[in-house]
């Protein structure tokens, strides 16, 4: 089965049990400095593999950019 999640304001159809790590991989952000928020709560990077999304989750993924 599939469900709909909202990623950075855009609807995405993903399989049930879709994890934060799968999303990071699909966005080609593995190994990059990012922050992820699900329904306004930060998901720690250490929890990406175990954090499964629920239908209707609102996810914001932000790529950290160094400055100077």
Predicted model as a PDB file, atoms N, CA, C, CB and O in Angstrom, pLDDT in the B-factor column:
MODEL        1                                                                  
ATOM      1  N   UNK A   1       0.824  -1.184   0.000  1.00 90.00           N  
ATOM      2  CA  UNK A   1       0.000   0.000   0.000  1.00 90.00           C  
ATOM      3  C   UNK A   1       0.868   1.248   0.000  1.00 90.00           C  
ATOM      4  CB  UNK A   1      -0.938  -0.002   1.199  1.00 90.00           C  
ATOM      5  O   UNK A   1       2.056   1.208   0.320  1.00 90.00           O  
ATOM      6  N   UNK A   2       0.252   2.332  -0.360  1.00 94.00           N  
ATOM      7  CA  UNK A   2       0.959   3.608  -0.426  1.00 94.00           C  
ATOM      8  C   UNK A   2       0.268   4.649   0.445  1.00 94.00           C  
ATOM      9  CB  UNK A   2       1.046   4.102  -1.876  1.00 94.00           C  
ATOM     10  O   UNK A   2      -0.888   4.496   0.839  1.00 94.00           O  
ATOM     11  N   UNK A   3       1.001   5.693   0.727  1.00 98.00           N  
ATOM     12  CA  UNK A   3       0.455   6.812   1.492  1.00 98.00           C  
ATOM     13  C   UNK A   3       1.030   8.102   0.933  1.00 98.00           C  
ATOM     14  CB  UNK A   3       0.774   6.671   3.015  1.00 98.00           C  
ATOM     15  O   UNK A   3       2.006   8.093   0.183  1.00 98.00           O  
ATOM     16  N   UNK A   4       0.415   9.197   1.307  1.00 98.00           N  
ATOM     17  CA  UNK A   4       0.873  10.507   0.852  1.00 98.00           C  
ATOM     18  C   UNK A   4       1.531  11.244   2.017  1.00 98.00           C  
ATOM     19  CB  UNK A   4      -0.308  11.338   0.270  1.00 98.00           C  
ATOM     20  O   UNK A   4       0.989  11.305   3.120  1.00 98.00           O  
ATOM     21  N   UNK A   5       2.702  11.796   1.749  1.00 98.00           N  
ATOM     22  CA  UNK A   5       3.386  12.661   2.701  1.00 98.00           C  
ATOM     23  C   UNK A   5       3.669  13.982   1.992  1.00 98.00           C  
ATOM     24  CB  UNK A   5       4.712  11.999   3.242  1.00 98.00           C  
ATOM     25  O   UNK A   5       3.637  14.050   0.763  1.00 98.00           O  
ATOM     26  N   UNK A   6       3.942  15.019   2.758  1.00 98.00           N  
ATOM     27  CA  UNK A   6       4.262  16.334   2.204  1.00 98.00           C  
ATOM     28  C   UNK A   6       5.723  16.629   2.524  1.00 98.00           C  
ATOM     29  CB  UNK A   6       3.314  17.453   2.780  1.00 98.00           C  
ATOM     30  O   UNK A   6       6.103  16.723   3.691  1.00 98.00           O  
ATOM     31  N   UNK A   7       6.538  16.774   1.483  1.00 98.00           N  
ATOM     32  CA  UNK A   7       7.972  17.025   1.654  1.00 98.00           C  
ATOM     33  C   UNK A   7       8.291  18.409   1.094  1.00 98.00           C  
ATOM     34  CB  UNK A   7       8.834  15.921   0.944  1.00 98.00           C  
ATOM     35  O   UNK A   7       8.145  18.657  -0.103  1.00 98.00           O  
ATOM     36  N   UNK A   8       8.730  19.305   1.979  1.00 97.00           N  
ATOM     37  CA  UNK A   8       9.047  20.679   1.580  1.00 97.00           C  
ATOM     38  C   UNK A   8       7.902  21.290   0.762  1.00 97.00           C  
ATOM     39  CB  UNK A   8      10.358  20.714   0.766  1.00 97.00           C  
ATOM     40  O   UNK A   8       8.130  21.972  -0.236  1.00 97.00           O  
ATOM     41  N   UNK A   9       6.668  21.029   1.208  1.00 97.00           N  
ATOM     42  CA  UNK A   9       5.501  21.620   0.587  1.00 97.00           C  
ATOM     43  C   UNK A   9       4.947  20.875  -0.621  1.00 97.00           C  
ATOM     44  CB  UNK A   9       5.823  22.979   0.190  1.00 97.00           C  
ATOM     45  O   UNK A   9       3.924  21.280  -1.172  1.00 97.00           O  
ATOM     46  N   UNK A  10       5.599  19.800  -1.041  1.00 97.00           N  
ATOM     47  CA  UNK A  10       5.160  19.038  -2.208  1.00 97.00           C  
ATOM     48  C   UNK A  10       4.676  17.649  -1.798  1.00 97.00           C  
ATOM     49  CB  UNK A  10       6.299  18.922  -3.232  1.00 97.00           C  
ATOM     50  O   UNK A  10       5.328  16.959  -1.014  1.00 97.00           O  
ATOM     51  N   UNK A  11       3.545  17.257  -2.328  1.00 98.00           N  
ATOM     52  CA  UNK A  11       2.980  15.936  -2.037  1.00 98.00           C  
ATOM     53  C   UNK A  11       3.816  14.846  -2.698  1.00 98.00           C  
ATOM     54  CB  UNK A  11       1.511  15.852  -2.516  1.00 98.00           C  
ATOM     55  O   UNK A  11       4.242  14.979  -3.846  1.00 98.00           O  
ATOM     56  N   UNK A  12       4.043  13.766  -1.952  1.00 97.00           N  
ATOM     57  CA  UNK A  12       4.766  12.613  -2.492  1.00 97.00           C  
ATOM     58  C   UNK A  12       4.010  11.356  -2.106  1.00 97.00           C  
ATOM     59  CB  UNK A  12       6.240  12.563  -1.970  1.00 97.00           C  
ATOM     60  O   UNK A  12       3.550  11.220  -0.973  1.00 97.00           O  
ATOM     61  N   UNK A  13       3.885  10.437  -3.056  1.00 97.00           N  
ATOM     62  CA  UNK A  13       3.273   9.145  -2.805  1.00 97.00           C  
ATOM     63  C   UNK A  13       4.403   8.159  -2.515  1.00 97.00           C  
ATOM     64  CB  UNK A  13       2.389   8.676  -4.022  1.00 97.00           C  
ATOM     65  O   UNK A  13       5.273   7.941  -3.359  1.00 97.00           O  
ATOM     66  N   UNK A  14       4.389   7.568  -1.326  1.00 98.00           N  
ATOM     67  CA  UNK A  14       5.463   6.660  -0.903  1.00 98.00           C  
ATOM     68  C   UNK A  14       4.851   5.373  -0.353  1.00 98.00           C  
ATOM     69  CB  UNK A  14       6.378   7.334   0.170  1.00 98.00           C  
ATOM     70  O   UNK A  14       3.685   5.363   0.039  1.00 98.00           O  
ATOM     71  N   UNK A  15       5.630   4.284  -0.322  1.00 97.00           N  
ATOM     72  CA  UNK A  15       5.107   3.039   0.235  1.00 97.00           C  
ATOM     73  C   UNK A  15       4.929   3.124   1.749  1.00 97.00           C  
ATOM     74  CB  UNK A  15       6.033   1.883  -0.112  1.00 97.00           C  
ATOM     75  O   UNK A  15       5.631   3.880   2.421  1.00 97.00           O  
ATOM     76  N   UNK A  16       3.996   2.352   2.277  1.00 97.00           N  
ATOM     77  CA  UNK A  16       3.834   2.262   3.728  1.00 97.00           C  
ATOM     78  C   UNK A  16       5.165   1.845   4.350  1.00 97.00           C  
ATOM     79  CB  UNK A  16       2.703   1.251   4.107  1.00 97.00           C  
ATOM     80  O   UNK A  16       5.904   1.053   3.765  1.00 97.00           O  
ATOM     81  N   UNK A  17       5.470   2.376   5.532  1.00 97.00           N  
ATOM     82  CA  UNK A  17       6.712   2.040   6.215  1.00 97.00           C  
ATOM     83  C   UNK A  17       7.913   2.818   5.712  1.00 97.00           C  
ATOM     84  CB  UNK A  17       6.979   0.587   6.079  1.00 97.00           C  
ATOM     85  O   UNK A  17       9.041   2.530   6.113  1.00 97.00           O  
ATOM     86  N   UNK A  18       7.697   3.800   4.839  1.00 98.00           N  
ATOM     87  CA  UNK A  18       8.776   4.609   4.276  1.00 98.00           C  
ATOM     88  C   UNK A  18       9.487   5.352   5.400  1.00 98.00           C  
ATOM     89  CB  UNK A  18       8.232   5.608   3.218  1.00 98.00           C  
ATOM     90  O   UNK A  18       8.845   5.999   6.227  1.00 98.00           O  
ATOM     91  N   UNK A  19      10.818   5.257   5.429  1.00 98.00           N  
ATOM     92  CA  UNK A  19      11.574   5.839   6.536  1.00 98.00           C  
ATOM     93  C   UNK A  19      12.263   7.144   6.140  1.00 98.00           C  
ATOM     94  CB  UNK A  19      12.607   4.846   7.036  1.00 98.00           C  
ATOM     95  O   UNK A  19      12.403   7.477   4.964  1.00 98.00           O  
ATOM     96  N   UNK A  20      12.680   7.856   7.167  1.00 98.00           N  
ATOM     97  CA  UNK A  20      13.427   9.091   6.955  1.00 98.00           C  
ATOM     98  C   UNK A  20      14.702   8.803   6.157  1.00 98.00           C  
ATOM     99  CB  UNK A  20      13.773   9.757   8.308  1.00 98.00           C  
ATOM    100  O   UNK A  20      15.088   9.600   5.302  1.00 98.00           O  
ATOM    101  N   UNK A  21      15.358   7.666   6.432  1.00 97.00           N  
ATOM    102  CA  UNK A  21      16.585   7.329   5.703  1.00 97.00           C  
ATOM    103  C   UNK A  21      16.296   7.095   4.229  1.00 97.00           C  
ATOM    104  CB  UNK A  21      17.249   6.088   6.311  1.00 97.00           C  
ATOM    105  O   UNK A  21      17.084   7.500   3.374  1.00 97.00           O  
ATOM    106  N   UNK A  22      15.178   6.447   3.919  1.00 98.00           N  
ATOM    107  CA  UNK A  22      14.825   6.235   2.515  1.00 98.00           C  
ATOM    108  C   UNK A  22      14.576   7.570   1.811  1.00 98.00           C  
ATOM    109  CB  UNK A  22      13.581   5.335   2.404  1.00 98.00           C  
ATOM    110  O   UNK A  22      14.942   7.738   0.648  1.00 98.00           O  
ATOM    111  N   UNK A  23      13.961   8.504   2.507  1.00 98.00           N  
ATOM    112  CA  UNK A  23      13.726   9.825   1.929  1.00 98.00           C  
ATOM    113  C   UNK A  23      15.046  10.534   1.659  1.00 98.00           C  
ATOM    114  CB  UNK A  23      12.850  10.674   2.860  1.00 98.00           C  
ATOM    115  O   UNK A  23      15.235  11.105   0.585  1.00 98.00           O  
ATOM    116  N   UNK A  24      15.960  10.500   2.626  1.00 97.00           N  
ATOM    117  CA  UNK A  24      17.282  11.122   2.452  1.00 97.00           C  
ATOM    118  C   UNK A  24      17.985  10.518   1.237  1.00 97.00           C  
ATOM    119  CB  UNK A  24      18.155  10.937   3.731  1.00 97.00           C  
ATOM    120  O   UNK A  24      18.567  11.237   0.424  1.00 97.00           O  
ATOM    121  N   UNK A  25      17.923   9.192   1.124  1.00 97.00           N  
ATOM    122  CA  UNK A  25      18.571   8.521  -0.011  1.00 97.00           C  
ATOM    123  C   UNK A  25      17.922   8.924  -1.330  1.00 97.00           C  
ATOM    124  CB  UNK A  25      18.507   6.996   0.159  1.00 97.00           C  
ATOM    125  O   UNK A  25      18.617   9.161  -2.317  1.00 97.00           O  
ATOM    126  N   UNK A  26      16.582   9.004  -1.352  1.00 96.00           N  
ATOM    127  CA  UNK A  26      15.882   9.344  -2.591  1.00 96.00           C  
ATOM    128  C   UNK A  26      16.160  10.770  -3.038  1.00 96.00           C  
ATOM    129  CB  UNK A  26      14.394   9.149  -2.416  1.00 96.00           C  
ATOM    130  O   UNK A  26      16.089  11.074  -4.229  1.00 96.00           O  
ATOM    131  N   UNK A  27      16.477  11.646  -2.091  1.00 94.00           N  
ATOM    132  CA  UNK A  27      16.790  13.040  -2.404  1.00 94.00           C  
ATOM    133  C   UNK A  27      18.280  13.235  -2.674  1.00 94.00           C  
ATOM    134  CB  UNK A  27      16.346  13.949  -1.262  1.00 94.00           C  
ATOM    135  O   UNK A  27      18.732  14.357  -2.903  1.00 94.00           O  
ATOM    136  N   UNK A  28      19.042  12.137  -2.647  1.00 94.00           N  
ATOM    137  CA  UNK A  28      20.488  12.164  -2.874  1.00 94.00           C  
ATOM    138  C   UNK A  28      21.194  13.067  -1.868  1.00 94.00           C  
ATOM    139  CB  UNK A  28      20.793  12.633  -4.296  1.00 94.00           C  
ATOM    140  O   UNK A  28      22.104  13.819  -2.216  1.00 94.00           O  
ATOM    141  N   UNK A  29      20.749  12.976  -0.601  1.00 93.00           N  
ATOM    142  CA  UNK A  29      21.345  13.806   0.452  1.00 93.00           C  
ATOM    143  C   UNK A  29      22.140  12.983   1.465  1.00 93.00           C  
ATOM    144  CB  UNK A  29      20.259  14.587   1.172  1.00 93.00           C  
ATOM    145  O   UNK A  29      22.588  13.519   2.479  1.00 93.00           O  
ATOM    146  N   UNK A  30      22.319  11.698   1.204  1.00 90.00           N  
ATOM    147  CA  UNK A  30      23.073  10.852   2.131  1.00 90.00           C  
ATOM    148  C   UNK A  30      24.481  11.410   2.305  1.00 90.00           C  
ATOM    149  CB  UNK A  30      23.128   9.386   1.624  1.00 90.00           C  
ATOM    150  O   UNK A  30      25.161  11.723   1.328  1.00 90.00           O  
ATOM    151  N   UNK A  31      24.909  11.530   3.555  1.00 90.00           N  
ATOM    152  CA  UNK A  31      26.246  12.024   3.858  1.00 90.00           C  
ATOM    153  C   UNK A  31      26.362  13.540   3.855  1.00 90.00           C  
ATOM    154  CB  UNK A  31      27.211  11.462   2.885  1.00 90.00           C  
ATOM    155  O   UNK A  31      27.432  14.078   4.138  1.00 90.00           O  
ATOM    156  N   UNK A  32      25.277  14.234   3.538  1.00 91.00           N  
ATOM    157  CA  UNK A  32      25.313  15.691   3.531  1.00 91.00           C  
ATOM    158  C   UNK A  32      24.766  16.222   4.851  1.00 91.00           C  
ATOM    159  CB  UNK A  32      24.506  16.257   2.337  1.00 91.00           C  
ATOM    160  O   UNK A  32      24.061  15.518   5.575  1.00 91.00           O  
ATOM    161  N   UNK A  33      25.097  17.458   5.148  1.00 92.00           N  
ATOM    162  CA  UNK A  33      24.635  18.089   6.386  1.00 92.00           C  
ATOM    163  C   UNK A  33      23.217  18.604   6.178  1.00 92.00           C  
ATOM    164  CB  UNK A  33      25.588  19.248   6.819  1.00 92.00           C  
ATOM    165  O   UNK A  33      22.993  19.624   5.526  1.00 92.00           O  
ATOM    166  N   UNK A  34      22.270  17.873   6.751  1.00 94.00           N  
ATOM    167  CA  UNK A  34      20.867  18.262   6.627  1.00 94.00           C  
ATOM    168  C   UNK A  34      20.202  18.216   7.994  1.00 94.00           C  
ATOM    169  CB  UNK A  34      20.124  17.343   5.629  1.00 94.00           C  
ATOM    170  O   UNK A  34      20.724  17.627   8.941  1.00 94.00           O  
ATOM    171  N   UNK A  35      19.052  18.842   8.073  1.00 95.00           N  
ATOM    172  CA  UNK A  35      18.190  18.740   9.244  1.00 95.00           C  
ATOM    173  C   UNK A  35      16.813  18.336   8.730  1.00 95.00           C  
ATOM    174  CB  UNK A  35      18.139  20.098  10.066  1.00 95.00           C  
ATOM    175  O   UNK A  35      16.378  18.780   7.668  1.00 95.00           O  
ATOM    176  N   UNK A  36      16.135  17.488   9.499  1.00 97.00           N  
ATOM    177  CA  UNK A  36      14.803  17.050   9.110  1.00 97.00           C  
ATOM    178  C   UNK A  36      13.830  17.305  10.250  1.00 97.00           C  
ATOM    179  CB  UNK A  36      14.805  15.557   8.718  1.00 97.00           C  
ATOM    180  O   UNK A  36      14.099  17.008  11.414  1.00 97.00           O  
ATOM    181  N   UNK A  37      12.699  17.861   9.872  1.00 97.00           N  
ATOM    182  CA  UNK A  37      11.639  18.141  10.830  1.00 97.00           C  
ATOM    183  C   UNK A  37      10.378  17.448  10.316  1.00 97.00           C  
ATOM    184  CB  UNK A  37      11.415  19.696  11.018  1.00 97.00           C  
ATOM    185  O   UNK A  37      10.014  17.594   9.149  1.00 97.00           O  
ATOM    186  N   UNK A  38       9.716  16.696  11.192  1.00 98.00           N  
ATOM    187  CA  UNK A  38       8.470  16.023  10.843  1.00 98.00           C  
ATOM    188  C   UNK A  38       7.386  16.562  11.756  1.00 98.00           C  
ATOM    189  CB  UNK A  38       8.597  14.466  10.966  1.00 98.00           C  
ATOM    190  O   UNK A  38       7.462  16.429  12.977  1.00 98.00           O  
ATOM    191  N   UNK A  39       6.374  17.172  11.152  1.00 98.00           N  
ATOM    192  CA  UNK A  39       5.281  17.765  11.926  1.00 98.00           C  
ATOM    193  C   UNK A  39       5.816  18.694  13.019  1.00 98.00           C  
ATOM    194  CB  UNK A  39       4.411  16.660  12.552  1.00 98.00           C  
ATOM    195  O   UNK A  39       5.372  18.665  14.167  1.00 98.00           O  
ATOM    196  N   UNK A  40       6.781  19.514  12.618  1.00 97.00           N  
ATOM    197  CA  UNK A  40       7.391  20.540  13.470  1.00 97.00           C  
ATOM    198  C   UNK A  40       8.243  19.983  14.609  1.00 97.00           C  
ATOM    199  CB  UNK A  40       6.319  21.405  14.046  1.00 97.00           C  
ATOM    200  O   UNK A  40       8.519  20.694  15.575  1.00 97.00           O  
ATOM    201  N   UNK A  41       8.666  18.713  14.508  1.00 97.00           N  
ATOM    202  CA  UNK A  41       9.571  18.131  15.504  1.00 97.00           C  
ATOM    203  C   UNK A  41      10.811  17.615  14.788  1.00 97.00           C  
ATOM    204  CB  UNK A  41       8.873  16.982  16.309  1.00 97.00           C  
ATOM    205  O   UNK A  41      10.715  16.913  13.782  1.00 97.00           O  
ATOM    206  N   UNK A  42      11.983  17.975  15.321  1.00 97.00           N  
ATOM    207  CA  UNK A  42      13.254  17.550  14.729  1.00 97.00           C  
ATOM    208  C   UNK A  42      13.418  16.034  14.884  1.00 97.00           C  
ATOM    209  CB  UNK A  42      14.449  18.300  15.392  1.00 97.00           C  
ATOM    210  O   UNK A  42      13.171  15.475  15.953  1.00 97.00           O  
ATOM    211  N   UNK A  43      13.835  15.389  13.808  1.00 97.00           N  
ATOM    212  CA  UNK A  43      14.184  13.975  13.844  1.00 97.00           C  
ATOM    213  C   UNK A  43      15.709  13.911  13.853  1.00 97.00           C  
ATOM    214  CB  UNK A  43      13.564  13.175  12.617  1.00 97.00           C  
ATOM    215  O   UNK A  43      16.345  14.362  12.901  1.00 97.00           O  
ATOM    216  N   UNK A  44      16.312  13.356  14.920  1.00 96.00           N  
ATOM    217  CA  UNK A  44      17.779  13.285  14.947  1.00 96.00           C  
ATOM    218  C   UNK A  44      18.302  12.343  13.864  1.00 96.00           C  
ATOM    219  CB  UNK A  44      18.271  12.821  16.332  1.00 96.00           C  
ATOM    220  O   UNK A  44      17.673  11.336  13.540  1.00 96.00           O  
ATOM    221  N   UNK A  45      19.444  12.684  13.323  1.00 94.00           N  
ATOM    222  CA  UNK A  45      20.043  11.879  12.258  1.00 94.00           C  
ATOM    223  C   UNK A  45      20.181  10.414  12.681  1.00 94.00           C  
ATOM    224  CB  UNK A  45      21.416  12.447  11.869  1.00 94.00           C  
ATOM    225  O   UNK A  45      20.024   9.514  11.856  1.00 94.00           O  
ATOM    226  N   UNK A  46      20.467  10.174  13.939  1.00 96.00           N  
ATOM    227  CA  UNK A  46      20.621   8.807  14.430  1.00 96.00           C  
ATOM    228  C   UNK A  46      19.314   8.016  14.369  1.00 96.00           C  
ATOM    229  CB  UNK A  46      21.140   8.826  15.854  1.00 96.00           C  
ATOM    230  O   UNK A  46      19.325   6.789  14.463  1.00 96.00           O  
ATOM    231  N   UNK A  47      18.189   8.719  14.212  1.00 97.00           N  
ATOM    232  CA  UNK A  47      16.902   8.051  14.169  1.00 97.00           C  
ATOM    233  C   UNK A  47      16.312   7.899  12.783  1.00 97.00           C  
ATOM    234  CB  UNK A  47      15.955   8.778  15.010  1.00 97.00           C  
ATOM    235  O   UNK A  47      15.202   7.386  12.644  1.00 97.00           O  
ATOM    236  N   UNK A  48      17.029   8.334  11.746  1.00 97.00           N  
ATOM    237  CA  UNK A  48      16.479   8.293  10.386  1.00 97.00           C  
ATOM    238  C   UNK A  48      16.081   6.876   9.964  1.00 97.00           C  
ATOM    239  CB  UNK A  48      17.496   8.855   9.396  1.00 97.00           C  
ATOM    240  O   UNK A  48      15.012   6.682   9.384  1.00 97.00           O  
ATOM    241  N   UNK A  49      16.931   5.885  10.251  1.00 97.00           N  
ATOM    242  CA  UNK A  49      16.658   4.520   9.789  1.00 97.00           C  
ATOM    243  C   UNK A  49      15.418   3.930  10.451  1.00 97.00           C  
ATOM    244  CB  UNK A  49      17.858   3.625  10.061  1.00 97.00           C  
ATOM    245  O   UNK A  49      14.738   3.095   9.854  1.00 97.00           O  
ATOM    246  N   UNK A  50      15.118   4.351  11.675  1.00 98.00           N  
ATOM    247  CA  UNK A  50      13.993   3.768  12.397  1.00 98.00           C  
ATOM    248  C   UNK A  50      12.732   4.626  12.361  1.00 98.00           C  
ATOM    249  CB  UNK A  50      14.384   3.528  13.819  1.00 98.00           C  
ATOM    250  O   UNK A  50      11.669   4.168  12.782  1.00 98.00           O  
ATOM    251  N   UNK A  51      12.826   5.864  11.865  1.00 98.00           N  
ATOM    252  CA  UNK A  51      11.654   6.747  11.847  1.00 98.00           C  
ATOM    253  C   UNK A  51      10.834   6.502  10.586  1.00 98.00           C  
ATOM    254  CB  UNK A  51      12.083   8.235  11.930  1.00 98.00           C  
ATOM    255  O   UNK A  51      11.223   6.909   9.491  1.00 98.00           O  
ATOM    256  N   UNK A  52       9.691   5.828  10.752  1.00 98.00           N  
ATOM    257  CA  UNK A  52       8.779   5.586   9.631  1.00 98.00           C  
ATOM    258  C   UNK A  52       7.729   6.694   9.615  1.00 98.00           C  
ATOM    259  CB  UNK A  52       8.103   4.172   9.741  1.00 98.00           C  
ATOM    260  O   UNK A  52       7.186   7.063  10.657  1.00 98.00           O  
ATOM    261  N   UNK A  53       7.453   7.213   8.438  1.00 98.00           N  
ATOM    262  CA  UNK A  53       6.464   8.270   8.291  1.00 98.00           C  
ATOM    263  C   UNK A  53       5.056   7.706   8.362  1.00 98.00           C  
ATOM    264  CB  UNK A  53       6.669   9.014   6.977  1.00 98.00           C  
ATOM    265  O   UNK A  53       4.832   6.521   8.113  1.00 98.00           O  
ATOM    266  N   UNK A  54       4.111   8.573   8.705  1.00 98.00           N  
ATOM    267  CA  UNK A  54       2.692   8.237   8.687  1.00 98.00           C  
ATOM    268  C   UNK A  54       2.024   9.061   7.594  1.00 98.00           C  
ATOM    269  CB  UNK A  54       2.025   8.497  10.080  1.00 98.00           C  
ATOM    270  O   UNK A  54       2.518  10.121   7.210  1.00 98.00           O  
ATOM    271  N   UNK A  55       0.898   8.564   7.100  1.00 98.00           N  
ATOM    272  CA  UNK A  55       0.160   9.285   6.058  1.00 98.00           C  
ATOM    273  C   UNK A  55      -0.137  10.701   6.523  1.00 98.00           C  
ATOM    274  CB  UNK A  55      -1.155   8.548   5.699  1.00 98.00           C  
ATOM    275  O   UNK A  55      -0.586  10.921   7.648  1.00 98.00           O  
ATOM    276  N   UNK A  56       0.119  11.650   5.646  1.00 98.00           N  
ATOM    277  CA  UNK A  56      -0.168  13.044   5.952  1.00 98.00           C  
ATOM    278  C   UNK A  56       0.924  13.785   6.690  1.00 98.00           C  
ATOM    279  CB  UNK A  56      -1.388  13.117   6.737  1.00 98.00           C  
ATOM    280  O   UNK A  56       0.774  14.974   6.970  1.00 98.00           O  
ATOM    281  N   UNK A  57       2.031  13.109   7.018  1.00 98.00           N  
ATOM    282  CA  UNK A  57       3.136  13.793   7.692  1.00 98.00           C  
ATOM    283  C   UNK A  57       3.627  14.962   6.847  1.00 98.00           C  
ATOM    284  CB  UNK A  57       4.295  12.812   7.976  1.00 98.00           C  
ATOM    285  O   UNK A  57       3.686  14.884   5.620  1.00 98.00           O  
ATOM    286  N   UNK A  58       3.974  16.040   7.530  1.00 98.00           N  
ATOM    287  CA  UNK A  58       4.580  17.208   6.881  1.00 98.00           C  
ATOM    288  C   UNK A  58       6.061  17.207   7.229  1.00 98.00           C  
ATOM    289  CB  UNK A  58       3.887  18.555   7.333  1.00 98.00           C  
ATOM    290  O   UNK A  58       6.434  17.338   8.395  1.00 98.00           O  
ATOM    291  N   UNK A  59       6.894  17.058   6.216  1.00 98.00           N  
ATOM    292  CA  UNK A  59       8.338  16.921   6.414  1.00 98.00           C  
ATOM    293  C   UNK A  59       9.046  18.100   5.769  1.00 98.00           C  
ATOM    294  CB  UNK A  59       8.860  15.582   5.827  1.00 98.00           C  
ATOM    295  O   UNK A  59       8.769  18.460   4.625  1.00 98.00           O  
ATOM    296  N   UNK A  60       9.951  18.686   6.509  1.00 98.00           N  
ATOM    297  CA  UNK A  60      10.817  19.743   5.972  1.00 98.00           C  
ATOM    298  C   UNK A  60      12.250  19.236   6.051  1.00 98.00           C  
ATOM    299  CB  UNK A  60      10.644  21.105   6.761  1.00 98.00           C  
ATOM    300  O   UNK A  60      12.713  18.821   7.114  1.00 98.00           O  
ATOM    301  N   UNK A  61      12.944  19.272   4.931  1.00 97.00           N  
ATOM    302  CA  UNK A  61      14.350  18.876   4.886  1.00 97.00           C  
ATOM    303  C   UNK A  61      15.140  20.115   4.490  1.00 97.00           C  
ATOM    304  CB  UNK A  61      14.597  17.677   3.876  1.00 97.00           C  
ATOM    305  O   UNK A  61      14.889  20.726   3.452  1.00 97.00           O  
ATOM    306  N   UNK A  62      16.097  20.473   5.334  1.00 93.00           N  
ATOM    307  CA  UNK A  62      16.894  21.661   5.099  1.00 93.00           C  
ATOM    308  C   UNK A  62      18.357  21.250   4.975  1.00 93.00           C  
ATOM    309  CB  UNK A  62      16.699  22.702   6.236  1.00 93.00           C  
ATOM    310  O   UNK A  62      18.883  20.524   5.819  1.00 93.00           O  
ATOM    311  N   UNK A  63      19.005  21.720   3.918  1.00 85.00           N  
ATOM    312  CA  UNK A  63      20.426  21.445   3.705  1.00 85.00           C  
ATOM    313  C   UNK A  63      21.236  22.531   4.377  1.00 85.00           C  
ATOM    314  CB  UNK A  63      20.769  21.358   2.193  1.00 85.00           C  
ATOM    315  O   UNK A  63      21.087  23.711   4.061  1.00 85.00           O  
ATOM    316  N   UNK A  64      22.093  22.134   5.304  1.00 78.00           N  
ATOM    317  CA  UNK A  64      22.925  23.101   6.028  1.00 78.00           C  
ATOM    318  C   UNK A  64      24.031  23.614   5.106  1.00 78.00           C  
ATOM    319  CB  UNK A  64      23.537  22.459   7.311  1.00 78.00           C  
ATOM    320  O   UNK A  64      24.718  22.836   4.445  1.00 78.00           O  
ATOM    321  N   UNK A  65      24.187  24.914   5.076  1.00 75.00           N  
ATOM    322  CA  UNK A  65      25.213  25.539   4.241  1.00 75.00           C  
ATOM    323  C   UNK A  65      26.175  26.297   5.152  1.00 75.00           C  
ATOM    324  CB  UNK A  65      24.574  26.498   3.172  1.00 75.00           C  
ATOM    325  O   UNK A  65      25.763  27.141   5.948  1.00 75.00           O  
ATOM    326  N   UNK A  66      27.446  25.984   5.023  1.00 71.00           N  
ATOM    327  CA  UNK A  66      28.448  26.687   5.827  1.00 71.00           C  
ATOM    328  C   UNK A  66      28.637  28.106   5.333  1.00 71.00           C  
ATOM    329  CB  UNK A  66      29.782  25.942   5.799  1.00 71.00           C  
ATOM    330  O   UNK A  66      28.486  28.396   4.145  1.00 71.00           O  
ATOM    331  N   UNK A  67      28.964  28.973   6.250  1.00 67.00           N  
ATOM    332  CA  UNK A  67      29.180  30.368   5.862  1.00 67.00           C  
ATOM    333  C   UNK A  67      30.470  30.898   6.455  1.00 67.00           C  
ATOM    334  CB  UNK A  67      28.003  31.239   6.304  1.00 67.00           C  
ATOM    335  O   UNK A  67      31.146  30.225   7.233  1.00 67.00           O  
ATOM    336  N   UNK A  68      30.784  32.083   6.081  1.00 62.00           N  
ATOM    337  CA  UNK A  68      32.004  32.622   6.653  1.00 62.00           C  
ATOM    338  C   UNK A  68      32.324  33.982   6.107  1.00 62.00           C  
ATOM    339  CB  UNK A  68      33.148  31.698   6.407  1.00 62.00           C  
ATOM    340  O   UNK A  68      33.329  34.580   6.491  1.00 62.00           O  
TER     341      UNK A  68                                                      
ENDMDL                                                                          
END                                                                             
